[in-house]
Amino acid sequence: MHSEGSYFLNKCHHEATFSCECALKISTYFGDHMVLQRAPQQAVLWGTADTEGDTVTVRLEGQGSDTREVIANVTQGQWKVKLPSTGPGGPYVIHVNSSDGDATLRDVLFGDVWLCSGQSNMQFIFGQVFNATEEITKAVNYTNIRIFQPGNVRSDTEEDDLNLLWIPWTQPTASTVRRFSGLCFLFGEYLQPHLGNVPLGLVEAAWGGTTIEAWSPPVAVNACAPVVHSRQPPDCCPQVPLVIWNSMIHPILSTTLYGAIWFQASANSDHPELYSCQFTNMIKWWRHYFHESSLGETPADLPFGFVQLGTMNDTSTNGTGIFPYMRWAQTANYGYSPNPSLPNTFMAVAMDLPDINSPYGTIHTRDKQDVARRLVPGALNVAYGYKDVVFQGPFPTDITAYNSSQEVIIEYSHGAVPLDVRSTDGFQVCCSEDSSTSCSGKYGWEDAPITGHDVSHVTVTYAACGSRHLVGLRYAWRSTPCGVMQCPLYAADTGLPAPPYIQKTAPTFP
């Protein structure tokens, strides 16, 4: 799929020389047509050279006579500079020279750089989304969105440079966009107009079938219990710890990023009880290392968006399955994001976007458009500070049970988010002979239909408990809980779905 754009790359004495033996090199990450992070952050440029202690001069040339210069020294064969803080726009030319050689980067824009990572739903190419031909025709007009994709390479040791590129930095073309992440590009396409068409640099580092521990640094892996997966890892998709971190994340840590989005979880679905630890630690240590390696320019609280796990099967053959537990674990067991364990994050719900006829498997919805649309409000609110942008669907803030009528009244979002109730199913209650117990595996879950609602409350009946006691409540707790956009609860003003919810103790009784 990617062979037409795969090559190894060094640069010296020419802006795009593919094979070069000169001693001065810019990191393979950089290239003509790239986007570097705009002010107030400073972009970082780095590379290697042979002459220890030598001076590397970097000149940033803008339109007209605007030229700014920074200098670095070669230390242990490496050099790194912060470029001058530069506002959005371009194009710029960057000249790098030392006694070992020179290199040039042309048509460089300054804007916001986003990293898009995860497994197959992030890697899912633009050429496979719904209405792909029409979407790609539109995408190529976004000439200030630039894309970059390293090749999928694994390594047992930490690498300092990327060894393979599938898509070097480029403006969108029909050929390159077709094989780039559909979700990543659509996210950029929908985000950019809200930013005044600031240039965007989209970096896709994604690999289908991979586990979170393959993307995580050693300190994050060691912070959680060791994982032994029940499935034999396929040759195509590394699932052992560190091997993608080493080869695809470690080489780009010095990049000044504005934010990241992530779509991964299904490869870890055999151990949902561990995923909360794994996810929180991966985010924590990605933030640490990107901040440290970029000389403090990538924020220490890097905005991090993620997609909650989508669906696997048709609703007609669907059971509870493991996916609801994975969705809950993705939120660090809070049910929403951001939260105390996942600060400065945002989440897109995808459980109501099944694509049972997808030729790429039911887990791979072709509707990446709606997923992207749900990520953008979170980016605007959390990453860009537009606090008036609503980015979360309704979430329970008060639950009260009434024994006399065997009803539960659930308040959503403190009444601040008006409800759109689209069906009466979706809730279940856990019933026990002992009112003091919490819900566990030996107790059954019974359907609890919605019997009424107003603008901010939903009433469900737990008559199915009979003489037993109510000891738990859950919502949308199925692998595929509904048809396309037909789950019970949405925000009436934004159309954002309520995320799944579970409580394994008795609600409050008046």
PyMOL commands that set and color helices and strands:
alter all, ss='L'
color gray80, all
select helices_A, chain A and resi 3-5+120-123+126-128+132-139+174-178+182-195+212-214+218-222+243-252+266-268+272-293+315-317+323-330+368-383+413-415+463-465
alter helices_A, ss='H'
color red, helices_A
select strands_A, chain A and resi 25-26+35-37+44-48+55-61+67-73+78-82+89-98+101-118+145-150+165-170+200-206+259-263+304-307+345-348+396-402+407-412+419-421+427-432+445-447+450-453+457-461+469-475+489-491+501-503
alter strands_A, ss='S'
color yellow, strands_A
deselect
rebuild
show_as cartoon
